[in-house]
Amino acid sequence: MASVPLRRRGWAFWTGVVISLGCIIWVLHTLDWRLVGATLQQAHWGWLVCSVVAVLLRIAARAARWRCLFDASRPGYLASLTALLVGQTFNYAAPAWAGDVTRAYLVGEHAGQSTGRALGTVVVDKLLDLVFFLCFLAFLSLCMELPGWLEVPARTLGLMALVGLAVLTLGLVQRTRIERILEWALRPFPINWRERMLELAGQLLDGLAALRSFPMLARAGFWSLWLWAWDAAAHYTALRALGLHLPLVAPLLLSTALRAAFAVSAVPGQIAVYEGIVVMSLSLFEGVDAASAFSVGLLRHVVDFVPPALITLLLLAFWRSSRSNVAME
């Protein structure tokens, strides 16, 4: 696939570049690296292990939520978890939906699901992320005064949630009309290609079925709460690992602020963005110096990436081995 010219990059990419460069410049010029090293050396390994476990449980809850968005023919849990982890790894290397499309493709090709239907469930999954982000942001606003730098991404995500919900609702209510419009718009194209596109669009709309099922949405909401709980727990245990005793609103603020930053940043690996957001968030709490806050961000960044990446490699190896055995039989 040809690379996209720089002038055609989206606003999210350039916003992420500016944020990342700003964070890197700040890190290089203001941090006391000796103090950062000393802080990390004093990390409590027990709390650190708890943070790793919380991250893994968060991923497990996300995989369970995604499965809830399929109908009765939902993929197996191991297949869903593997596809989710592979997609998450892709998002680190090439953000902006690359990983989400990848996980839909993997489930579609290797777990008995159509790729279009799987992609529809991914769209609903992302919409749930936006809705719960706004809910927890509203809860945070009741507990504390939100920082000004969180307002812009919050408004952006709020607008995205409203537009997304409106578009998906339209797709469900006016499905027949939308299919007719697509059929008319695709008439100039070859019949084989046109039929394939219409089939894919139909599968995509089928994947939105969870929005019409209260039981499916209720189960997805249940796992969403656990997802956010384990994410906050990962932050809380990382704070405790470095000896920081902050109110419970602090880990929830970290979860909310990082999700907002990731939504508008397209920098691979969220390099320096992760640590910068953590520093800005923890600076709102008394007694947290920049070196300690940066140490928390660095620790959480590593915990968020390394253990899941290792498990992804193990699951891929197991998946390939099991498929090879089936083929030989």
C-alpha positions in Angstrom: 0.0 0.0 0.0 1.4 3.3 -1.0 2.2 5.8 1.8 0.0 8.8 2.2 1.6 12.1 1.3 2.3 14.4 4.2 0.1 17.1 2.9 -2.9 14.7 2.9 -2.5 13.6 6.5 -5.5 14.2 8.6 -5.9 16.7 11.4 -5.6 14.0 14.0 -2.2 13.1 12.7 -0.9 16.6 12.9 -2.5 17.3 16.2 -0.7 14.2 17.6 2.6 15.3 16.1 2.3 18.7 17.8 1.3 17.2 21.1 4.1 14.6 20.9 6.8 17.1 19.9 5.7 19.4 22.7 5.8 16.6 25.3 9.3 15.5 24.1 10.7 19.1 24.3 9.2 19.5 27.8 10.7 16.1 28.9 14.2 17.0 27.6 14.4 20.4 29.1 12.6 20.2 32.5 13.0 16.7 33.9 15.5 15.7 36.5 16.4 12.3 35.0 18.4 11.2 38.1 15.3 11.8 40.2 13.2 9.8 37.7 15.7 6.9 37.9 15.7 7.0 41.7 11.9 7.0 41.8 11.6 4.0 39.5 14.2 2.1 41.5 12.0 2.4 44.5 8.9 1.0 42.8 7.1 -1.7 44.9 7.0 -4.9 42.8 3.9 -6.2 44.5 1.8 -3.2 43.4 3.5 -3.3 39.9 2.4 -6.9 39.5 -1.1 -5.9 40.5 -1.0 -3.2 37.8 0.0 -5.8 35.1 -2.9 -8.0 36.2 -5.4 -5.1 36.1 -4.3 -4.3 32.5 -4.7 -8.0 31.5 -8.2 -8.1 33.1 -9.1 -4.9 31.3 -8.2 -6.5 28.0 -10.2 -9.6 28.9 -13.2 -7.5 29.7 -12.9 -5.7 26.4 -12.8 -9.0 24.5 -15.9 -10.2 26.4 -17.7 -6.9 25.6 -16.9 -7.2 21.9 -18.3 -10.8 21.8 -21.5 -9.5 23.3 -22.1 -7.4 20.1 -22.3 -10.4 17.9 -25.5 -12.4 17.5 -25.9 -16.1 18.4 -23.1 -17.1 16.0 -20.5 -15.1 18.0 -16.8 -16.1 17.6 -15.0 -18.0 20.3 -13.5 -16.1 23.2 -9.9 -17.1 22.4 -10.3 -16.0 18.7 -11.9 -12.7 19.8 -9.1 -12.1 22.4 -6.4 -12.8 19.8 -7.9 -10.6 17.2 -8.3 -7.8 19.7 -4.7 -8.0 20.9 -3.4 -8.1 17.4 -5.5 -5.1 16.5 -4.3 -3.2 19.6 -0.7 -3.9 18.7 -1.4 -2.5 15.2 -2.9 0.6 16.7 0.4 1.2 18.5 2.3 1.1 15.2 -0.2 2.7 12.9 -3.1 4.4 14.7 -6.3 5.8 13.2 -8.4 2.6 12.9 -5.7 0.4 11.5 -5.9 -2.0 14.4 -9.7 -2.0 14.5 -9.9 -3.0 10.8 -7.3 -5.7 11.4 -9.2 -7.3 14.3 -12.4 -7.3 12.2 -10.5 -8.9 9.3 -9.0 -11.6 11.6 -12.3 -12.5 13.1 -13.9 -12.5 9.7 -11.3 -14.7 8.0 -10.4 -17.1 10.8 -13.4 -17.3 13.2 -16.4 -18.0 10.9 -17.7 -14.5 10.7 -18.1 -12.2 7.7 -15.6 -9.3 7.7 -18.3 -6.8 7.1 -20.4 -7.9 10.1 -17.3 -8.0 12.3 -16.5 -4.4 11.2 -20.0 -3.4 12.1 -19.5 -4.7 15.7 -16.2 -2.8 15.9 -18.1 0.4 15.0 -20.6 -0.2 17.8 -17.7 -1.1 20.2 -16.0 2.2 19.5 -19.3 4.1 20.0 -19.7 2.4 23.4 -16.2 3.7 24.2 -17.3 7.3 23.4 -20.5 7.0 25.4 -18.8 5.7 28.5 -16.1 8.3 28.1 -18.7 11.0 28.2 -20.4 9.4 31.2 -17.3 9.2 33.3 -16.2 12.7 32.2 -19.6 14.0 33.5 -19.0 12.1 36.8 -15.5 13.6 37.0 -17.0 17.1 36.6 -19.1 16.5 39.7 -16.0 15.5 41.7 -13.5 18.1 40.6 -12.9 21.1 38.4 -11.8 19.7 35.0 -8.6 21.2 33.5 -9.0 23.5 30.5 -6.8 21.3 28.3 -9.3 18.5 28.6 -12.2 20.6 27.2 -11.3 20.5 23.5 -10.8 16.8 23.2 -13.9 16.2 25.3 -16.0 18.4 23.0 -14.6 16.7 20.0 -15.4 13.2 21.3 -18.8 14.4 22.4 -19.5 15.6 18.9 -18.2 12.3 17.5 -20.5 10.3 19.7 -23.6 12.3 18.7 -22.8 12.1 15.0 -21.9 8.5 15.3 -25.1 7.6 17.1 -27.2 9.6 14.6 -25.5 7.9 11.6 -25.9 4.4 13.0 -29.5 5.0 14.0 -30.2 6.2 10.5 -28.5 3.1 9.1 -30.8 0.9 11.2 -34.0 2.8 10.6 -33.5 3.6 6.9 -31.6 0.4 5.9 -33.6 -0.3 2.8 -33.4 3.2 1.5 -29.6 3.3 2.2 -29.1 0.1 0.3 -31.1 1.5 -2.7 -29.0 4.6 -2.7 -25.8 2.6 -2.6 -27.0 0.4 -5.5 -27.8 3.5 -7.5 -24.4 5.1 -6.7 -22.5 1.9 -7.7 -24.1 1.4 -11.0 -21.2 2.8 -13.1 -18.9 0.1 -11.6 -18.4 -3.5 -12.8 -21.1 -5.8 -11.7 -18.8 -8.1 -9.7 -17.3 -5.3 -7.8 -20.7 -3.7 -7.3 -22.2 -6.9 -5.9 -19.3 -7.3 -3.6 -19.6 -3.8 -2.2 -23.4 -4.2 -1.7 -22.8 -7.5 0.1 -20.2 -5.8 2.3 -22.5 -2.9 3.1 -25.3 -5.3 4.1 -22.9 -7.3 6.3 -21.8 -4.0 7.9 -25.4 -3.0 8.7 -26.0 -6.5 10.1 -23.1 -5.9 12.5 -25.0 -3.0 14.0 -27.8 -5.3 15.3 -26.6 -4.9 18.9 -28.0 -1.3 18.8 -31.5 -2.8 18.4 -31.2 -5.4 21.2 -31.5 -4.2 24.8 -30.1 -7.5 26.2 -27.0 -7.2 24.0 -26.4 -3.6 25.0 -27.0 -4.4 28.7 -24.3 -7.1 28.6 -22.0 -4.8 26.7 -22.6 -2.1 29.2 -21.9 -4.5 32.1 -18.5 -5.3 30.6 -17.8 -1.6 29.8 -18.1 -0.9 33.5 -15.6 -3.6 34.3 -13.3 -2.4 31.5 -13.2 1.1 33.1 -12.9 -0.3 36.6 -9.8 -2.4 35.7 -8.3 0.5 33.8 -8.6 2.8 36.8 -7.3 0.0 39.0 -4.2 -0.3 36.8 -3.5 3.5 37.3 -4.2 3.2 41.0 -1.8 0.3 41.6 0.9 2.1 39.5 0.5 5.2 41.8 0.8 3.0 44.9 3.8 1.2 43.4 5.6 4.5 43.4 4.4 5.5 46.8 1.8 8.0 45.7 -1.4 8.1 47.9 -3.9 10.1 45.9 -7.7 10.2 46.1 -9.6 7.7 44.0 -10.6 10.4 41.5 -6.9 10.6 40.3 -6.9 7.2 38.5 -10.2 7.9 37.0 -8.9 11.2 35.7 -5.9 9.4 34.2 -8.2 6.9 32.4 -10.4 9.7 31.0 -7.6 12.1 30.0 -5.5 9.3 28.3 -8.6 8.1 26.3 -9.2 11.7 25.2 -5.6 12.2 24.1 -5.4 8.9 22.2 -8.6 9.8 20.3 -7.0 13.0 18.8 -3.5 11.7 18.5 -2.2 9.5 15.7 1.4 9.3 16.7 2.6 5.6 16.6 3.1 4.3 20.1 1.8 7.5 21.7 5.4 8.3 22.3 5.8 11.0 25.0 2.0 11.8 24.7 1.2 9.1 27.3 3.8 10.5 29.8 2.9 14.1 29.1 -0.8 13.6 29.7 -0.1 11.7 33.0 2.2 14.6 34.1 -0.4 17.2 33.3 -3.2 15.2 35.1 -1.2 14.5 38.2 0.0 18.1 38.5 -3.5 18.9 39.6 -3.0 17.0 42.8 -0.9 18.4 45.7 2.4 16.8 46.5 3.1 15.2 43.1 6.3 16.5 41.5 7.1 16.3 37.8 9.6 13.5 38.2 7.2 11.3 40.1 4.4 12.0 37.7 6.6 11.2 34.7 7.7 8.0 36.4 4.1 7.0 36.8 3.4 7.7 33.1 6.5 5.8 32.0 5.7 2.8 34.2 2.1 2.7 32.9 3.1 3.1 29.3 5.4 0.0 29.6 2.8 -2.0 31.5 0.2 -1.1 28.9 2.3 -2.2 26.0 4.8 -4.9 26.9 2.7 -7.7 28.7 -0.1 -7.5 26.1 2.4 -7.6 23.3 4.1 -10.7 24.7 0.7 -12.4 25.2 -0.2 -11.5 21.6 2.9 -13.3 20.3 2.0 -16.4 22.4 -1.6 -16.4 21.2 -0.6 -16.0 17.6 1.8 -18.9 17.9 -0.9 -21.0 19.5 -3.4 -20.0 16.9 -1.1 -20.9 14.0 -0.2 -24.2 15.6 -3.8 -25.2 16.1 -4.7 -24.2 12.6 -1.7 -26.2 11.2 -2.8 -29.2 13.1 -6.4 -28.9 11.8 -5.1 -28.6 8.2 -2.9 -31.7 8.6 -5.8 -33.7 9.9 
